[in-house]
Amino acid sequence: MSCKTCSTYQEVKLRQSLLLRAEMAQKGVQLDRETISCSICLDLLKDPVTIPCGHSYCMNCIKSFWDGEDQRKIYSCPQCRQAFIPRPGLVKNTMLAASVEQLKKTGLQAAPADHCYAGPEDVACDVCTGRKLKALKSCLQCLASYCEKHLQPHFESTTFKKHKLVDPSEKLQENICSRHDEVMKMFCRTDQQSICSICSVDEHKGHDTVSAAAERTERQRELEVSRQNIQQRIQDREKDVKLLQQEVEAVSRSADKAVEDSEKIFTELISLLQKRSSDVKQQIRSQQETEVSRVKELQEKLEQEITELKRKDAELKQLSHTEDHNQFLLNYPSLSQLSEPTDSSSINIRPLRYFEDVKAAVSELRDQLQDILREKRTNISLTGTDVDVLLPEPEPKTRAEFLRYSREITLDPNTAHMKLLLSDGNRKAERTSQQQSYSRHPDRFTGCYQVLSRKSLTGRCYWEVEWRGEGVYVAVAYKNISRAGSVDECVFGLNDKSWMLMCDTNSYTFWFNNISTRVSGPGSSRIGVYLDHRAGILSFYSVSETMTLLHRVQTTFTQPLYAGLWLGSGATAELCKLK
């Protein structure tokens, strides 16, 4: 033992003795049994010794304990587990021994605790007769369990000096070899099982065998490493949980703000619609008043003309019955003259159609608003249901894993070029020589044979395209890609708003921002597309019996994407139905 260790050792002994004397000198202080008991044998200290950490034990108890650690050459305190190298020397603590004897003589020793009898869930003493007491320790050499009374020989007799005492156990018989009825003190690493000494020279002869203590030491080191790994993982997961909680709080705050803002915006929108409705109603009523006034004015003129004509007709009728020829000829010129008739060209009768154009305009406004709200609602839904947690998901490897993210995609007729024929529920596109009867629409491609999907794509998506013909472009694009103008502005892959894989009979080429990249891979009439919008991953695969990666993009997408197709002459492409 080093001088420093000895000095510390003596100081600890002195402090403990002085403390014990001071406690005994205080009136009204009653020492309990644990204060002067050995934590190994649980009895009053016998030949007490104090080790460098300050804990005290019976001399024989700590010697036996350290004998079991001789192979490791590291000696520890049974209570606090502080390690000592080399093995400390043991010197009887005379002050503590005298204190224990004094307590015994003066009767200050606390009365022994009531014996506890063993219940069904307890380990019983193997020596007790009649009603058995609860065992305090089990001996791995004796393969028996002992109560406090029957445990004493293990501390008083040198016969039991090297016996190993452990906490009470009901599984002591599992330490006996079932073949040779011997204690299993060895371990066969070849067969990974505990064996006895006879087994090591019998059926386990030639195997890699070590003492059970050596194997325990090795496994103990592995256990510590495992614990360190587990503790590290616990720390990592606690950090992840904290980050996820922050994510939950951030999502909740963002959702609350979005609800507040959207309610305000919708309130303003409703107010605008109500105002617009009031304006339209006022315009209709004003136009109604103007039209009715004009018609009534014309109606009065016609009625006046009818009255005048009737009067003139009566006068002419009366004149026709005049027998005096001279009188007839005198009056006829004045009576036969008629006033100018009312202009009938201003009469334009349109039964039930006066305000059809207004109704049509309002209906068109309603339809446009419904389309906008439907599309925006879809985008909000897709974005809201694809909130990625901070723990990233690995990219799929097999087709079955890709199909977990399959998305049913349809093409938008309002974006299709006039010479693209859509069919099969708008999943199939075919390039034709004839113009299709599509209505005019600002989203329609006019200068290139392209079409976009109806719904936007966010989150993780996977789809497949079956193609035939001279060439097909399989693409994704932002919605604001140009629909007309120069080729660079609207053709997939020739600008920074679209990414495209050109599929030809024997080759593939990837295009982005007018830069091409030759792609090698097995020819296939089916192309798989995987998109992880949030992670900025876009991958194209050749799909046959297996999936082969053709090209992978890692970028940052700033807007929702739409699936796109460009078709060469006579080509067809279909968005496949995936199970």
NORKA-V655320 format. One record per helix or strand of 2 or more residues. SS is the DSSP state (H for helix, E for strand). FROM is the first residue (numbers start at 1). TO is the last residue. If there is no record, write none. Layout:
SS|FROM|TO  SS|FROM|TO
This chain:
H|3|25  H|33|36  E|48|50  E|56|58  H|59|67  E|75|76  E|83|84  H|94|106  E|133|134  E|137|139  E|144|146  H|148|151  H|153|156  H|158|160  E|165|167  H|172|175  E|186|188  E|193|195  H|197|201  E|209|211  H|212|320  H|325|336  H|344|346  H|356|384  H|399|403  H|413|415  E|420|423  E|428|431  E|450|453  E|460|468  E|472|478  H|487|490  E|498|503  E|508|512  E|515|519  E|526|532  E|537|543  E|547|554  E|561|567  E|572|575
